Amino acid sequence: MEETWQVAFESIISQILDQGYGILDGFLSDEEISALNERFLLHYQAQAFKKAGISKSHEVVKDIRGDEILWLEKSNAVGIETVFLDRLEQFMGYVNYTCFLGLRSYEIHYASYPVGTFYKRHLDKFRNDSGRKLSFICYLNQNWQPDNGGELVLFLPDSDKTVLPLGGRLIVFESDKIEHEVLPANRERRSLTGWLRNID
């Protein structure tokens, strides 16, 4: 592992241990963001995205959640997608090495939030499934401005934390502890979103 990534991963882990979440800008370079957006558009033009649901039954409830998603698997990833997954696996391995979380797998999908859509306050934990340990979001938005909206809000014990969805920014937080929501935006909002799990 490159020393620069080790330092970056240490920063995320330190933030999580201190406050329950970590933010890292530059997890993706501008070139990588552009390449992932090209893959995103190819998938979207192929009509591969589906309306996202809630709970294990995947029930679509637009009053709660309005994004469209496409699951990304290691087996069907190509090019820049493989680069991203390899980097994610490096981070997962480093977390296991330093924090002994026993992470064994991940789930990840592309997410598209059309203009005006949102995801109301929720927790990334199913009622009878505690496998998700860390939630992560990596934003693919290019030239995002504060007045575009689309912030992620983390509901913390002392105060709320609002995070702007800047391209290349990675945010990681404890899945079973931090409730959060996605606010509406006046532009389409894109990300790679998922969970690090301690089960296969």
Protein Blocks (a to p, Z undefined) as FASTA:
>chain_A
ZZklmmmmmmmmmmmmmnopacdehkacfklmmmmmmmmmmmmmnopaccddedjkopac
fkloccdcddddfklgghjlmmmmmmmmmmmmmmmmmnonopabdcdddddddehiacdd
dddddfklckbmbdcdddfbehiafklgopacdddfkbccdddddehiacdddfklmgcd
ddddfbdcddddddddfbZZ
